[in-house]
Amino acid sequence: MKNKSYIGISFIILVFGILVVPKIVERIQNGSVTSADRLDKVQIGNVEDTSLVKIGPCPKFELISQDNASVSNATFKGKVFVLEFFFTSCPTICPKMNQSMLGIEKQFFGNPNFGIASISIDPVTDSPKVLKEHAEALGVKSSNWYFLTGDKDYIFNLANKGFNLYAGENSKVSGGFEHSGLFALIDKNGIIRCRRDQFGNPILYYDGLEAKGVKDIQEDIKKLLKE
């Protein structure tokens, strides 16, 4: 009886090998193995979703511009805007960030529904007068690009706790300050928005130091302007 059982099992395995295995091999060779009914329904994250994620409301702020005018969230009501933290005497990443932001300004120059907020983390040095001179030296043309200053503790709190974008003093680094090179994107309703990475996770902020980050934020600004 045992020998007959073994023979039966062997026969079933043989038939399976003859009928099924060649089809599996063919599907692998054709690259269609992942289109099986069960696998076809599996997605890692939400990689195909190109809509922009809503992170949360932009923190409230009120600061002074290069023209000695008060600028707050209300200034950008109904506008899409990009926000950064920088300082005018920065010898490291800020010049690159400046050039990236100039490219963004040029892309959307003349659009009344777009603006930029550049907030100094060295407000003791960066008075409205200094910020005005900095904007002129950069060749800024947009009337909707605001260079902002105010109380240092207020600005550090806004950066680190409000936006969770690191900014701090460090006497050991060139320039005396440290900060991220990231840009925040805010929509017309005052909500921080972003795209997803290749795994479907929100990127939160855009890299202002790399060409890809600038290209990505320009594409997403266009999307938000159409909303």
N, C-alpha and C positions, 0 to 999 in steps of 0.2 A: 504493500500500500504506500509506503514511504517513497519507494522508487517511482511509483506512478505520480505521486504528488510533485516530486521534483521535476519529472518530465513535463507535467502540466504547466508548472511555473516557468520552466525554461522555455516552453513553447510560447507562452504569453509574452515573455520578455523579448523573444526573437521577433514576434509579430510587431510589438511596439517599436523595436529598433528599425524594422524595415519600413513601417508606415509613418512614424512620427519624427524620428531623428532627422531624416533628410529635409523635412519641411522646416524644422527649427534651424538647421544649418543654412538653408536657403534664405530664411528671413534675416538671419544675422548678416549674411553676405549682402543682402539688399538694403540693410540698415533699417528694416521695418520692425525689428523685434520690440522696440519701445512703443509701437502703436497698438499693442494688444489692448483689448477692451479695458482691463483693469489698470494697466499702466497709463493708458491714454487719459485717464481721469485724474491722475496724480499730478499735482503741481507743487514745486518747492516755493514756498512763500506765495507771492502774487506777481511774478516777474512779468506777466503780460499786461498788467495794469499800468497804463501810462498817465493816469490822473495824478494830480499833485496832492500829497498828503497834507492834512491840516494838523499842524503841531499844537497850536494853542494861540491865545491872544498875545499880541506884541505887548511887552511890559510898558506901563505908563512912564512917560518921561517929559520933562520940560527943561530946555537948555537955551543958551544964547548963541546966535549965529554969528558969522563973520561980519554981518551988517548990524550987529548989536540989536537984533530983533529976537523976540521970544519965539521959539520953535518947539512944538509938542506933537503928540499923536494927532491932534486936531488939524495940524498943518498938512498932514498927509491923508486926511479923510477923503475917501473916494479915489485915492491914488495907489498904484503899485509902487513900492519903493524898496531899495536895497540899503542895508545898514551895515556899517563897519566900525571897528574901534582901531585907532591909529594915533600917531603923534608926529608933528611936523619935523622934529629933529631926529627921527628914527633913522639910523644908518644901515639897518639890515633889511627887513621884509617890507617896510612901508613903501619905499620907492616902487617896488614891484606891484604892490597892491594899488598904488596910485595909478600906474599905467593900466592895470586891469580895469579899474573903475573908469578911467578915461575912455577905454574902449567901449564900456557899457554906456557911458554918457553919449558917445558919438552914435552908437546904434539907435538910441531912442531920443536923440536931440530934437527938441521942438514938440514932443508929445506932452501935452499938459497933464496927462494922467499918469506920468511917471516922475519919480523923484529919487534923490540919494541923500542919505544922512551919514556923514563922517564925523564920529565923535572922538575928540581928543582925550587920551588917558593921561596927558601931561598938561592939565588946564592952567597950572601956575605959569608955565612958559607960554602956552598957546592961548593968548588973549584974542579977542575978536580981531584986533589989528594984525596980529601975527598970522591968524588963520586967513584973513583977507589977502595978505601978501602971498601966502602959500598958494591959495587958489589962483591968484593971478600968475604966479610963477609956473604953475602947472598948465595954464592955458584953459582953465575951466570956463565954459561959455554958458552952461545951463543956469537959469535963474532958480531952478528947482533942486540944485545941489547945495546942501547946507553943511557947512563945516561948523561943528558945535563944541562949545566949551561950557564950563560950569564948576560946581564944587567937586573937588577930587574924590572925596569919599562917596558922594552921590553917584558919580560916574563909575567908580569901581564896583559899587553895589549893583548898579544897573547892568554892568558887563557880567560880573561873576554870579550873581543871584538871579537877576532878571532874565538875561539871555543865556546864561551858562556858557559864556565865551570868555575864556581866561584873560585877565589883565592884572598886572601887578608890578610893583617896584622891585628892582634887583640891582644893587650897586655894582655887582660883579659882572654884569653883562654890558655890552656896548650900547650906549644910549640911556642906560639906567632903568629901562622899563621892558617888560615882557608882555606879549599879547598874541592872540591867535591870528592867523591869516585868513580867517573865514568870513564870508559874507552871509548875512541873513536876508531872506526874501519875504516881504510882507505884502499881502494882497489888499484889495480896495476896502475890505471890511476890517482891516487891522489884524488879520490872522497870519501867523508865521506859516509859510508853506515850503514844501520841498518835494523833490522826486524820490524815487526808490533806487536802491543799488541793484546789482544783478541778481541778488538773492531775494529781492522783494522787501528789503528793510529800508525805512526812511533814512536818508543821509543827514537830515536835520539842517545842515548848513553847507554852503558851497565853497570850494577851495579857490580863494582869490589869488593864489600864487601860481596856479597851473592853467594852461590854455584850455584843458578840458573842463575845468570848473567854471571858467568864464563863459565858455561856449554853452555849457549846460544851463547856467543861470540866464543867459540871453534867450535861450529857447523857452525857458519856463516863464520869463517875464512876458514874452509874446502871448503865451497861453493865458496868463492871468489878465492881461489887458483886454482879452476877448471875452472874458467872463462877465 
